[in-house]
Amino acid sequence: MPACVDVARWRRDWEAAMRHYQPGRDEMLATGLAAVEEAHGRTPERVLDIGGGPGTTAEAMLRRWPGAHVTVLDVDPVLLALTDTALPHVRTVRVDIATERWRAPAGGPYDVLLAMMTLHYLPGDRVRAWYAEARQLLRPGGLLLVADAMRDAPSVVPAQAATGGTDPWAEWWTRLAGEPAMASLRRARAAALASSTCVEFVAPIGWHRDTARRGGLCDARVLHQRADHVLMAFRRPEEHR
C-alpha cells in the first residue's frame, strides 16, 4: 500500500457505509462476540472473518480478544491491502467463496467463523453448499455467526432497493477511483471480480436454519434482529467416540 494513501480514512468511511446498510451493526457484532464467549467459556483462539473487507470487523474483534489469531478472507485485493496495512499482524487470504475452492486456502480449524453481510452475494444453491463447507472449517463445538438481511421469503432484491435512492458503497468506490496511488490495486480488483456479481439473495430465518442443519450444523439461534437484519449462530456438533 503506497505510503501516501490515508488508510485510516478509507477504512473509517467504509465502516460508515456498512452501517448504512446494516442498522445496529455495532450492537449486532457485540452481541455475537458475547455469545461466542458464553458458548466457549473463554475467548476464542482462532477466528475467520469471511468477507472481512478492509478489516474493520477484525479490528473490533481484536479489541475485545487481543490474543486471538484472526484471519480475514475476501476476494477483493483493494480491501485486503487496506487490512494488510492497518493490521499487519492479521493473516489475510484472497479467495472467492462463490466456489468450493475457498476452503483449502482458508485453513482451519477455527473456533469461530463470521460472515457479516456476505452471503447475499451468493445464489441460493451456492449458500446451501457453503453452509456445509463452513462446517468443515470449524472445530467441534465451534460457532458460525451469520449476519445478513433475512426476509419472509427467498428472493433476489435489486441492489438499489435497499438504499433509499443513495448508495454509499458505490460512492466510496467512486471516490477511491480518484486516488492515483490505488490505480494498480484497482486494476487487480477489476481482474479478480471480472466474472463476479452480487445477486442480492435474501432468504428468511427458517430457510437459513434448515439449510445449516442439512449442512451438518445445529443449535441455530437468532442472537439479534433489527428490521430485516438478523444475526444467527450455528454450532458444529461435538464429536463423540
Secondary structure, 3 states (H helix, E strand, C coil): CCCCCCHHHHHHHHHHHHHHHCCCHHHHHHHHHHHHHHHHCCCCCEEEEECCCCCHHHHHHHHHCCCCEEEEEECCHHHHHHHHHHCCCCEEEECCCCCHHHHHHHCCCEEEEEEECCHHHCCHHHHHHHHHHHHHHEEEEEEEEEEEECCCCCEECCHHHHCCCCCHHHHHHHHHCCCHHHHHHHHHHHHHCCCCCCCCEECCHHHHHHHHHHCCCEEEEEEEEECCEEEEEEECCCCCC
